[in-house]
Amino acid sequence: MQLLEQLLDALDAFEKSASPADKKAAVASLRRLSRKYEIQTTELLQQRLLLMQAESTRDRETLRDLSAYSQFPEIVSWASDILHPKPRTPGGLGISL
């Protein structure tokens, strides 16, 4: 928890001393960081449920986050496969004329 406390102290100092433009520029980075932390502290079962929900609702942002930040290789693989499906080819169907 000490690292988290240091991060909170740094954010507090940034909030007090940064210009409005710097604060606005930091929003996207802070959102990515919080999403990464959220995913990496989520257990495997919860990540699987999140993945299934994202697939059924076509939530590409959540799928990208799971693919990028999950610590579980199967979640990374499944999310990547959903985001980038392999093309289907008719050659393997065994149909001959």
C-alpha positions as CSV (number, residue, x, y, z in Angstrom):
1,M,0.0,0.0,0.0
2,Q,2.9,2.4,0.4
3,L,3.2,2.7,-3.4
4,L,-0.5,3.7,-3.6
5,E,0.0,6.2,-0.8
6,Q,3.0,7.7,-2.7
7,L,0.9,7.9,-5.9
8,L,-2.0,9.7,-4.0
9,D,0.5,12.2,-2.5
10,A,2.0,12.9,-5.9
11,L,-1.5,13.4,-7.4
12,D,-2.4,15.7,-4.6
13,A,0.7,17.8,-5.2
14,F,0.0,17.8,-8.9
15,E,-3.5,19.0,-8.2
16,K,-2.3,21.9,-6.1
17,S,0.5,23.1,-8.3
18,A,-0.4,22.2,-11.9
19,S,-1.9,24.6,-14.4
20,P,-5.4,23.9,-15.8
21,A,-3.9,22.9,-19.1
22,D,-1.6,20.4,-17.5
23,K,-4.5,19.0,-15.5
24,K,-6.6,18.6,-18.7
25,A,-3.8,16.9,-20.5
26,A,-3.3,14.4,-17.6
27,V,-6.9,13.2,-17.7
28,A,-6.5,10.5,-20.4
29,S,-3.4,9.1,-18.8
30,L,-5.0,9.0,-15.4
31,R,-8.0,7.2,-16.8
32,R,-5.8,4.6,-18.5
33,L,-3.8,4.1,-15.3
34,S,-7.0,3.7,-13.2
35,R,-8.4,1.2,-15.7
36,K,-5.2,-0.8,-15.7
37,Y,-5.1,-0.9,-11.9
38,E,-8.8,-1.9,-11.8
39,I,-8.3,-4.8,-14.2
40,Q,-5.1,-6.0,-12.6
41,T,-6.7,-6.1,-9.2
42,T,-9.7,-8.1,-10.5
43,E,-9.7,-11.9,-10.0
44,L,-9.8,-14.3,-12.9
45,L,-13.5,-15.2,-12.6
46,Q,-14.5,-11.5,-12.5
47,Q,-12.4,-10.8,-15.6
48,R,-14.0,-13.8,-17.4
49,L,-17.5,-12.3,-16.6
50,L,-16.3,-8.9,-17.7
51,L,-15.1,-10.4,-20.9
52,M,-18.3,-12.2,-21.6
53,Q,-20.3,-9.1,-20.9
54,A,-18.1,-7.0,-23.1
55,E,-18.5,-9.5,-25.9
56,S,-22.2,-9.7,-25.7
57,T,-22.6,-5.9,-25.6
58,R,-19.9,-5.3,-28.2
59,D,-17.9,-3.1,-25.8
60,R,-14.7,-2.8,-27.7
61,E,-13.1,-0.4,-25.2
62,T,-13.4,-3.0,-22.4
63,L,-12.1,-5.7,-24.7
64,R,-9.1,-3.6,-25.6
65,D,-8.4,-2.9,-21.9
66,L,-8.6,-6.6,-21.0
67,S,-6.3,-7.4,-23.9
68,A,-3.8,-4.8,-22.8
69,Y,-3.9,-5.0,-19.0
70,S,-5.0,-8.4,-17.9
71,Q,-2.4,-10.5,-16.1
72,F,-4.1,-13.7,-17.2
73,P,-2.9,-15.0,-20.6
74,E,-6.2,-16.7,-21.4
75,I,-8.1,-13.4,-20.9
76,V,-5.6,-11.6,-23.1
77,S,-5.9,-14.2,-25.8
78,W,-9.7,-14.4,-25.7
79,A,-10.1,-10.6,-25.8
80,S,-7.6,-10.4,-28.7
81,D,-9.5,-13.1,-30.6
82,I,-12.8,-11.3,-30.1
83,L,-11.3,-8.0,-31.2
84,H,-9.5,-9.5,-34.2
85,P,-11.5,-12.6,-35.4
86,K,-9.8,-14.9,-37.9
87,P,-11.3,-14.8,-41.3
88,R,-13.4,-17.8,-42.4
89,T,-12.3,-19.5,-45.5
90,P,-14.5,-21.7,-47.6
91,G,-11.6,-24.0,-48.6
92,G,-11.8,-26.2,-45.5
93,L,-15.5,-27.2,-46.0
94,G,-14.8,-30.3,-48.0
95,I,-17.3,-29.4,-50.7
96,S,-16.5,-30.7,-54.2
97,L,-18.3,-30.2,-57.4
